[in-house]
Amino acid sequence: MSDIVLETRGLTKRYGGVHALEDADFILRAGEHVAVVGDNGAGKSTFVRQVTAVEQKTSGQIFFDGREVEFADPLAAREAGIETVFQTLALADDLDVPSNLFLGRELFKWRFGPFSWLDRKAMRDRTLEALKTTAVKIPNVDNPIRNMSGGQRQCVSIARTAAFASKLVIMDEPTAALGVQETAQVETIIRGLKERGVPLILISHNLRQVFDLVDRIVVFRRGRIVASLRKDETDGNDIVSYITGVKGGADAVDA
Amino acid sequence: MTQTTHGLGGLKYDPTKRTRAPEWNVFLALVIIILIFEVLNRLNGSSFLFNMRDNMPGLLNKQRLDIMILQVAITGIIAIGVTQVIILGGIDLSSGSLVGATAMIVMSFAQTALVNGNPNPKAVLGDWAMDLPVIVPIVVGMGCGILAGVVNGLLIAYTRIPPFIATLGMMVTARGVARWWSNGQPVSFPTESYGHLSNGDILGTLTFGLLSWPGQNPAVVFVVLAILFHILMTRTVYGKRSYAIGSNEAAARMSGINVDRHKVLVYTVAGCLAAVAAILLTSKNLTAQAGMGVMYELDAIAMAVIGGISLSGGRGSILGTVLGAMIFSTIISGFTSIRLDAYYQEMVKGAIIVAAVVLDQWRQRQRARG
């Protein structure tokens, strides 16, 4: 079973009495792109927050890259190879594009603790390269992010994830705030990841997008996984039935 | 070719239309302010910058410039540290009091045993602390700065109390230390070599007499520190992290930057710079008093704000603060030159600080809209 990248067994998260995530069994295989869909409050983001250790799970197990993991914080998850685009953008507004792309993993000419000399040219060159492969349009990468549109900022955030993607990419509603053109750019980036064989978990409300991009769709409802369907075995109506609870066993319990 | 594009098929971008560095505006303001005071002085038949006396040599008004430069240098050194703290998204109210406390302690290790053949009347510590090599008070002073800075940093980074409160506590505590140290008595009569720290001619020594600027060592130190920290803030990961944390602390944390450790480092640097100012100030004045450095923290913050450092963090530069310091000192000297009453000076000073912050807020709104 070495082709399993990420597996969760009985993953559970409770906020006080609220069962935000209940007994989630999830498997992601090498190179696979999986969409996570569900209504607001269905537990999608909660699921991602447990996997990336933004929050600590109540119970359950997470296996990543062939072994059980207990990430202490998001940084540990990232160092293990999980790159995440969060709903709230993790960008520093006053820094330019290269600085944001290389935030926390700068390139150096020489190292001397906190006074290490930055290799600004190399970072700039690699930024332009990364933007080229992702087809993101930024008029001037030397401007602070502050001066850019929401779409451009989102693209920088996603370009950063894609550029450093190693073992797994997670995107939490990456196109929620974007226009048509910018959404298309993000989708191009996602297709690029597919070609490179980088596995992806995509949280999205956009079913058209989901059917365009991923191999498999996992439906969350009221904190539980109620369906895991291959794209070619299902259609939009079917997915909506699971999302709204017309189909799926979970409803019998809490109707 | 004036148009270039970055990225694929990107938008047109004209590099010539790139927004001017904000420091240019500050510099322009400095020039205008100098001109205004020059004109106001000329109306009275005198001059702000130039030497108008026939019985004195030189083109420039050396006396006034010397005072201005000294003023810029001492408070400016503090402002370099405060600037870094503000860019980090914090604030340091303790630097003025820290100057006071450090001054008292340092001076006690710099005293000489005999004054005109009599025992030092202001001796604080025992005979063992008399006529020590000059390196001892310097090390002790830097130790004070490091200690206060580390405490500030640890409080802010690990108890998560607002920097305003943590450094306010340090401000009151350090002033208390300054008063308690010698029961409010001034500490005076340092060794000759200690007096030389500020009053000697370090530039002459370093350049083997090629250049010379006797009595202005604080200014030399200020320029060196300003260049050093400008480079650190723009070229090294130290600066990059400071800007990143001040800009978006959560993002910096998420990106793997050790935010807490970096905060301690920056507050420690600020403490050290306040200690440097204290050493130079006591060496210049050959005495230390418990009230030294009162309001310096606000002057330093004002210099930073005038120099375009955003109080919300993430924006500004050391160069901006240097220019801000020059504006600040020019205004003070300018008011004196037109014989404006000291009370009015304070009031106008306050108004300028508020105006600078209002301007900063206004610029931010403009940017958000644009």
Interface residues (C-beta under 8 A of the other chain):
Chain A: P74 L75 R78 E79 F86 T88 L89 A90 L91 A92 D93 D94 L95 S99 L103 G104 R105 E106 F108 P114 F115 S116 W117 L118 R120 L128 L131 K132 A135 V136 K137 I138 P139 N140 V141 R146 N147
Chain B: T5 H6 G7 L8 G9 G10 L11 K12 Y13 P15 R18 L232 R235 T236 V237 Y238 K240 R241 Y243 A244 G246 S247 N248 A250 A251 A252 M254 S255 G256 I257 H262 L265 G314 R315 R367 G370
